[in-house]
Amino acid sequence: MKKLLLALLVSVGASSHVNALDYKIFNGSMCKAISGSDSVHLNRAYSQLTNISSTKSVDVICPIVKDVDSQDSVDYARIVVRTPNGNTTCTTVAAKQVGTNYPSNPTVIGQNSSIQERVLFNVDATTPVSAYSIKCALAPKAEILNYKFGE
């Protein structure tokens, strides 16, 4: 009887764990300029990415590294930024193997010198063999501290 009860408890615990999202958090310094010539405007100090230009917005891409092959979407994405000069706009993007991109609706992060955390729109490429990323138009002097996603 004890063995049956123990087996039941273990199986219930295992099944509830399977349904939980698999979260990963990356430093902002994982992001890079989409255009190589814009790299001179970015600084990676303190594990974050900062647009050091006082006038130029820089388009950056932040990779999402998935490890659950059977999952074909990003179920949760959020980014932590500071945007003291102007708005930063971020989009979650899925790219199929054949090159088709599926961008989510953009999230505009308004000017604010405080740290802001924003949940981004989910994105689904409808196939497990896809690449995912977050793309942002990083306002002058804006910083990406980190980003998180769940699959």
N, C-alpha and C positions, 0 to 999 in steps of 0.2 A: 504494500500500500504506500509506504514511504517513497519507494522508487517511482511509482506511478505519479505521485504528487510532485516529486522533484522534476520528473521529466515534463510534466504539464507546465510547471512554473518556468522552466528554462525555455520551452517552446513559446510561451506567451511573451516572455521578455525579449526573445530574439525577434519575433514578428513585429513587435512595436518598434524596435530599433531600426528595422529595415525601412519603415515608412518615414523616418526622420530625414530631413534635408542634410546633405553632406556639404558643410560650409568650409570655405577657404578664405583667408584674409591675406591680401598682398600689400606690400608697401607701395606708396605712390611712385617710388623710384623705379618700379617695374615698367612704368609707362615710358613711351619715347615719342619723339616728333614723327609725324607722318612723313613730312618732307625733311630730308637730311639737312638741308640748308637752314632749317629752323632750330636745329640742335644747339646752336650757339646761344639761343635765348632761354635755354633750360638749365637748371642746376639741380643736382641730385643729393644735396646735403641732408643729413639727418633722416635718411630713408624716405624722404618725400620728394616730390617733383615740383619745382617752382619755376614759373615763367618770370625771368628776371627783367624782361623788357618792360619799360614804363608806358609804351605806346602800342605794341603789337600783340594781337591775339595769336596763339599758336595752336594748331590742330595736333592733338596727341592721340595715341592709341595705347590701351592698356590690355594686355592679353589675359584671357581667362583660360586657365589650365584645368580641363575636366579629367576626371579619372573614373567616372562611371560610364562605361561605353554604351550601356543600354538606354541611358537617359538622353532624350533628343531635345532638351530645352534647358534654359537657365530659369529656374523657378523663382529666384530671388537675387536681386543685385542692388547694391547700394554703394555710394561713394562719399567720402568725407573730404570736403574742400574748404578753402578759405578764399574768398573773392573780394578783396578790398577795392578793386577798380573795375567796375563794369560787371556784366553777366557772363557766367560760364555755362555752356550748354553741353549736355552729355546724352549719348544715345547708346543703348545696348545693341550689338550687331551680331547676327548669325550668318555664317557664310557656308553654303553647301560645297561639297567637293567639286562640283561642276562650275563653281564660281558665282552662283546666284547669291546676292546679299539680301538679308531680311533685317532691315533696321527697325527698331522700335520707335515709338513716338519720342521726340526729344524731351528732355527734362531741363528746364531753365532754372539755374541756380542764381538768384539775385545777388546784387552787390551787398556785401556784408563783411566787416573786418573780423567777425567772430567765426569760429569753426562751425560749419554746417554739415549735417548728414542728410543725404537725400536718397530715397528709394527710387530706383530707376524702373522703367517698364520692363516686364518680362519679354523674352523673345524665344521663338520656337522655329527651328529650321525643318521640322518634321522628319528628320533623319538623324540617326546617331553619328554618322560620319560627317561632322561639321566642325567648323572653327568658330569660336565665340570671342568677342572683345567688347570693350567699352571705348567709344570714341568721344573725345571732348574738344570743344573749342575753348581753350584755356585763356581766360581774360588776362590782360597785363597785370603782373604782380600776383596772380592767383597761384594757389598751391593745391596739389592733390596729396593729402596725407596718407590715405589708404583706400582700398576698395575691397568689398566682400561680396561673395556670391554663394548661392546654394543650388545644388542640382539634385 
